[in-house]
Amino acid sequence: MKQIYRITPPTGKTYIGKDSIGSYRYYGSPDINVVNADFARPPETTRRTDRIRKEIPWESPNCTESELSTQEVEFIRKFESNNPAIGYNRWPKFQQD
């Protein structure tokens, strides 16, 4: 099952990614330096109890890789996860209206 997933760590920011096999264990690969910058000085509650949420807003048993990539970009734009203030995606480049 091919999926688009949305990861939300305790920072509240979002990362959108795609998974071609539908693994429930896969949590994407955002730029680790960007994520680390947000976690440089976490609040005490986050440091002691950390929770990451994974959602599957879209999936298909038979879409092509091209269709999966198109869906990924659409969801990145929908959730604005490419806006550095909102999310961890850095592509496609965020453009404000």
N, C-alpha and C positions, 0 to 999 in steps of 0.2 A: 504494500500500500504506500503510495507516494503521498507525502504530507508537507504542508506549510505549518511551521510551529512558531509560537510566540513565547519567548522566555522573559520572565520578569523577576529579577533578583531584588533583594531588600532596598536597593537604591530607588526602586520604582521605575527605573528606565526600562525600555523594551528592546529586545533583539528579535528580529524576524529571520527565519532561515528555512531551508528546504531539506527534506530527507527523502532520498530515493527508495529506501527500503522500509521505512516506517518503524524504526527502532525506538522503543519507549525509553531506552537508556541514553540516546543521543541528545546532547544539550548544546549543540552548535559550536561555532568557533569565532566569537567576536574578537576584535583586536584586544589582546590581553593588556596592553599598555593603557588603553582607554578605560578598561574595566578596573585595573589596578589603581588608576588615578582617583576613581570614585571611592575606592575602598581603602585609601591611604590612612584615613582616620575615621573609622566607622564609629557610630554611637555605641555605647556600652551594650545596649540591648541587642544590636546587630552582631557585635563581636561575640556575644555569648550564645545567641540563638539566631541562626541564619536559615532562611527559607527561600527557596527558588521555586517559582511557579512555571509550569509548562502547559501551554494550551495548544490545541490543534484546531485552528479556525477553518482549515480546508484540507480535504484529502480526496484522492482519486485512485481507484484500483488500476486504471488503464490509461492515464494521460502520458504524453511523451515527455521527455526531459525538457524539451523546448517549452511546452505548455507549463510544466512545473516552474521553470525559471521565470516565465511571464507572470505566473501567479505570485511568486515570491516578490517581484518588484511591485506588483499591485498592492500587496499587503504592506510592504515597507512604506509605500506612499500613503496608504489608508491610515495606518497607525502613526505616521510621521516618525518612525524609528530611525530615520536618517537625519533627523534634527538633533544635533548634539545635546540640546537641553532636554530632550525627551527619550532618546534611544542610543543604541550602540552601533547601529548600521552606519557605515560611512559611504556606502554606494547604494543606489545612485545618489549623487551629490544633492544635498538638500537646497531647495530654492524657495525662499519666501515669496508669497504673492505680492 
